[in-house]
């Protein structure tokens, strides 16, 4: 198979799992799907994928690390965060397993787009948006519209992304982040049908919207309202995409893994559970 390189690391082009491979997340089927997730690299005959992250700002310096750690705990082999220079040392000090690059300035602007594209030549999936305060909308749109790998569009990247092709994207809105979608399309179902996007809508009960249909996630706890769990979801979902799952399957299984990991963490820590506690339970959930 053809290879490509980024920062000297060769990457083989990956074969995606068949559509629907991880579909049907009823409780009675999750044990089989957990085994599938644990062995997904054997099924594809490749490694466990690489995730790129464009996230963070001086106001939210920890979001890239939360996304990256969640992706690593979900099985990704390599995760690289691309962050503004002022928070580079903060992000790099979080976890020695996380690769970190920087761009000049405090906000994501068009000058950083080309290097983002280079990272996407290395990566198998991309996360854009967590903590990405005051990013240049044109730059965000250009990245989402021009890279070839599947993308998780989160938080502050969602609104500018609505003007470009989202047929390769999963959107993960929380709170009022889906308001612009509802205002323009009337419903999330209509949006998914017209754009081809998949959505994971977080709230009291997480829901996945794909191909005009809505699916309710079966796992979770009220403790998942704690800060950082949206970043955790983005990392889990991107990891699954990078390992070869299609977008609908990655969204469904990602929500399930987040919810179950939250249940395990809450059982140990009670209402004081943190996003990092949830991340540390991801391997137990997958096993």
C-alpha positions as CSV (number, residue, x, y, z in Angstrom):
1,X,0.0,0.0,0.0
2,X,1.0,3.6,-0.6
3,X,2.7,5.4,2.3
4,X,2.9,9.1,3.2
5,X,5.0,10.9,5.8
6,X,4.7,13.7,8.4
7,X,7.6,14.6,10.6
8,X,9.4,11.5,9.3
9,X,6.8,9.0,10.4
10,X,5.6,6.7,7.5
11,X,1.9,6.0,7.4
12,X,0.1,3.4,5.4
13,X,-3.2,4.4,3.8
14,X,-5.9,2.7,5.7
15,X,-8.8,0.5,4.6
16,X,-12.1,1.6,6.2
17,X,-14.4,-0.8,7.9
18,X,-17.6,-1.6,6.0
19,X,-20.5,0.8,6.7
20,X,-22.6,-0.5,9.6
21,X,-19.8,-2.6,11.0
22,X,-20.4,-1.3,14.5
23,X,-24.0,-0.4,14.2
24,X,-26.9,-1.4,16.5
25,X,-25.7,-0.4,19.9
26,X,-28.4,-2.2,22.0
27,X,-27.2,-3.4,25.4
28,X,-27.4,-7.1,24.4
29,X,-24.9,-6.5,21.6
30,X,-22.4,-4.4,23.4
31,X,-20.2,-7.2,24.7
32,X,-19.6,-8.3,21.1
33,X,-18.9,-4.7,20.0
34,X,-16.5,-4.2,22.9
35,X,-14.5,-7.2,21.7
36,X,-14.7,-5.8,18.2
37,X,-13.3,-2.5,19.4
38,X,-10.4,-4.2,21.2
39,X,-9.5,-6.1,18.0
40,X,-10.3,-3.5,15.4
41,X,-6.7,-3.2,14.2
42,X,-6.7,-6.9,13.5
43,X,-9.9,-6.6,11.5
44,X,-8.5,-3.9,9.3
45,X,-5.0,-5.4,9.1
46,X,-3.5,-2.0,10.0
47,X,-2.4,-0.2,13.1
48,X,-4.7,1.7,15.5
49,X,-4.7,5.0,13.9
50,X,-3.4,8.6,14.3
51,X,-5.4,11.6,15.4
52,X,-4.7,15.2,14.8
53,X,-6.2,18.0,17.0
54,X,-6.6,21.7,16.4
55,X,-7.8,23.1,19.7
56,X,-7.1,25.4,22.6
57,X,-6.5,29.1,23.4
58,X,-5.1,31.0,26.3
59,X,-8.6,30.9,27.9
60,X,-8.8,27.1,27.4
61,X,-5.3,25.7,27.5
62,X,-6.2,22.3,28.7
63,X,-8.7,21.2,26.1
64,X,-6.2,19.8,23.6
65,X,-4.7,17.5,26.3
66,X,-8.1,16.2,27.3
67,X,-9.0,15.4,23.7
68,X,-5.6,13.8,23.1
69,X,-5.6,11.7,26.3
70,X,-9.1,10.4,25.5
71,X,-8.0,9.4,22.0
72,X,-5.0,7.6,23.4
73,X,-7.0,5.8,26.0
74,X,-9.4,4.8,23.3
75,X,-6.7,3.0,21.4
76,X,-5.0,5.5,19.0
77,X,-1.3,4.8,18.4
78,X,-0.3,8.5,18.0
79,X,-2.1,11.8,18.8
80,X,-0.7,15.2,17.8
81,X,-2.1,18.5,19.0
82,X,-1.6,21.7,17.0
83,X,-1.9,24.6,19.4
84,X,-1.2,28.4,19.7
85,X,2.3,29.2,20.8
86,X,1.3,30.8,24.2
87,X,-0.2,27.5,25.5
88,X,2.4,25.1,23.9
89,X,4.3,24.5,27.1
90,X,1.1,23.9,29.1
91,X,-0.2,21.3,26.6
92,X,3.2,19.6,26.2
93,X,3.6,19.2,29.9
94,X,0.3,17.4,30.4
95,X,1.3,14.0,29.0
96,X,4.5,12.7,27.5
97,X,2.5,10.4,25.3
98,X,1.0,13.4,23.5
99,X,2.8,14.9,20.5
100,X,2.5,18.7,20.4
101,X,3.2,21.2,17.7
102,X,2.6,25.0,17.7
103,X,1.6,27.8,15.4
104,X,2.4,31.5,15.9
105,X,0.0,33.8,17.6
106,X,-2.8,33.4,20.1
107,X,-5.6,32.5,17.6
108,X,-6.0,29.9,14.8
109,X,-5.7,31.9,11.6
110,X,-5.2,31.3,7.9
111,X,-1.4,31.3,8.3
112,X,-1.8,28.0,10.3
113,X,-3.9,26.2,7.6
114,X,-1.1,24.8,5.5
115,X,0.6,23.2,8.5
116,X,-2.8,21.8,9.6
117,X,-3.1,20.2,6.1
118,X,0.3,18.7,6.6
119,X,-0.7,17.2,9.9
120,X,-3.8,15.7,8.2
121,X,-1.5,13.9,5.7
122,X,-0.1,12.2,8.7
123,X,-3.3,11.6,10.6
124,X,-6.3,9.3,10.0
125,X,-8.9,11.6,11.8
126,X,-9.0,15.2,12.9
127,X,-10.7,17.1,15.8
128,X,-11.3,20.8,15.3
129,X,-12.8,23.2,17.8
130,X,-12.4,22.4,21.5
131,X,-11.4,25.6,23.3
132,X,-10.6,27.3,19.9
133,X,-11.5,30.8,21.0
134,X,-11.5,33.7,18.5
135,X,-10.4,31.4,15.6
136,X,-10.6,33.0,12.2
137,X,-13.8,31.6,10.7
138,X,-12.4,31.5,7.2
139,X,-9.4,29.4,8.4
140,X,-11.7,26.9,10.2
141,X,-13.9,26.5,7.2
142,X,-10.9,26.0,4.9
143,X,-9.5,23.2,7.0
144,X,-12.8,21.4,7.3
145,X,-13.6,21.9,3.6
146,X,-10.3,20.7,2.2
147,X,-8.9,17.8,4.2
148,X,-9.7,14.3,3.1
149,X,-9.8,12.5,6.5
150,X,-12.9,12.3,8.7
151,X,-13.4,15.2,11.1
152,X,-14.9,15.7,14.5
153,X,-16.2,19.3,14.6
154,X,-16.7,20.5,18.1
155,X,-17.7,23.5,20.1
156,X,-16.5,26.8,18.7
157,X,-15.8,25.3,15.2
158,X,-19.4,24.2,14.7
159,X,-21.0,27.6,13.6
160,X,-18.3,28.5,11.0
161,X,-18.4,25.0,9.7
162,X,-22.0,25.2,8.7
163,X,-21.0,27.0,5.5
164,X,-18.9,24.2,4.1
165,X,-19.2,20.5,3.1
166,X,-19.8,18.4,6.2
167,X,-20.3,15.0,4.5
168,X,-17.1,13.8,6.1
169,X,-17.8,15.2,9.5
170,X,-19.3,14.4,12.9
171,X,-20.5,17.4,14.9
172,X,-20.6,17.2,18.7
173,X,-22.7,20.2,19.9
174,X,-23.6,20.7,23.5
175,X,-25.8,23.3,25.2
176,X,-26.8,26.0,22.7
177,X,-24.1,25.0,20.1
178,X,-26.8,23.4,18.0
179,X,-29.0,26.6,17.9
180,X,-27.6,27.8,14.6
181,X,-28.3,24.4,13.0
182,X,-31.9,24.5,14.2
183,X,-32.4,28.1,13.1
184,X,-31.2,27.4,9.5
185,X,-32.5,23.8,9.0
186,X,-35.5,23.5,11.4
187,X,-34.3,20.3,12.9
188,X,-31.2,18.2,13.4
189,X,-32.7,15.4,11.3
190,X,-33.2,17.8,8.3
191,X,-29.7,19.0,8.7
192,X,-28.2,15.5,8.7
193,X,-30.2,14.6,5.6
194,X,-29.3,17.7,3.6
195,X,-25.6,17.9,4.5
196,X,-24.7,14.3,5.1
197,X,-23.3,15.2,8.5
198,X,-23.6,13.0,11.6
199,X,-24.3,14.6,15.0
200,X,-23.7,13.5,18.6
201,X,-26.0,15.7,20.7
202,X,-25.0,15.8,24.3
203,X,-27.5,16.5,27.1
204,X,-29.5,14.7,29.8
205,X,-29.6,11.9,27.3
206,X,-27.1,11.8,24.5
207,X,-28.5,11.3,21.0
208,X,-27.0,10.5,17.6
209,X,-28.5,11.9,14.5
210,X,-27.5,10.4,11.1
211,X,-29.2,10.1,7.8
212,X,-32.3,11.8,9.2
213,X,-32.7,9.3,12.0
214,X,-32.3,9.9,15.8
215,X,-30.9,7.3,18.2
216,X,-30.8,7.6,21.9
217,X,-27.7,6.5,23.8
218,X,-28.3,4.0,26.6
219,X,-25.4,4.9,28.9
220,X,-24.4,7.8,31.0
221,X,-24.8,9.6,34.4
222,X,-25.7,13.1,35.6
223,X,-22.0,13.5,36.6
224,X,-21.1,13.8,32.9
225,X,-22.1,17.4,33.0
226,X,-18.7,18.1,34.5
227,X,-16.3,20.3,32.4
228,X,-14.2,18.4,29.9
229,X,-16.5,15.5,29.1
230,X,-17.3,17.1,25.7
231,X,-13.6,17.2,24.9
232,X,-13.4,13.5,26.1
233,X,-16.2,12.6,23.7
234,X,-14.4,14.3,20.8
235,X,-11.3,12.4,21.5
236,X,-13.0,9.0,21.8
237,X,-15.0,9.6,18.6
238,X,-11.9,10.7,16.6
239,X,-10.0,7.7,17.8
240,X,-12.7,5.4,16.5
241,X,-12.7,7.2,13.2
242,X,-8.9,6.8,13.0
243,X,-9.2,3.1,13.7
244,X,-11.5,2.6,10.7
245,X,-15.1,3.0,12.0
246,X,-17.5,4.9,9.7
247,X,-19.0,8.1,11.1
248,X,-22.4,6.7,12.2
249,X,-20.7,3.8,14.0
250,X,-18.1,6.0,15.6
251,X,-20.7,8.5,16.8
252,X,-22.9,5.7,18.4
253,X,-20.0,3.8,19.9
254,X,-18.3,6.9,21.1
255,X,-21.3,8.1,23.0
256,X,-21.7,4.6,24.5
257,X,-18.1,4.4,25.6
258,X,-18.2,7.9,27.2
259,X,-21.4,7.1,29.1
260,X,-20.2,3.7,30.3
261,X,-16.8,5.2,31.3
262,X,-18.7,7.9,33.2
263,X,-20.7,5.3,35.0
264,X,-17.6,3.5,36.1
265,X,-15.9,6.7,37.3
266,X,-19.0,7.9,39.1
267,X,-19.3,4.5,41.0
268,X,-15.8,5.2,42.4
269,X,-15.8,9.0,42.9
270,X,-19.5,9.9,43.3
271,X,-20.6,13.4,42.3
272,X,-17.0,14.6,42.5
273,X,-16.0,12.8,39.3
274,X,-13.7,14.7,36.9
275,X,-13.2,14.4,33.1
276,X,-9.8,12.8,33.7
277,X,-11.4,10.2,35.9
278,X,-13.8,9.3,33.0
279,X,-10.8,9.2,30.6
280,X,-9.0,6.7,32.8
281,X,-12.0,4.4,32.8
282,X,-12.1,4.1,29.0
283,X,-9.8,1.1,28.8
284,X,-12.0,-0.7,31.3
285,X,-15.1,0.1,29.3
286,X,-13.5,-1.2,26.1
287,X,-12.3,-4.4,27.8
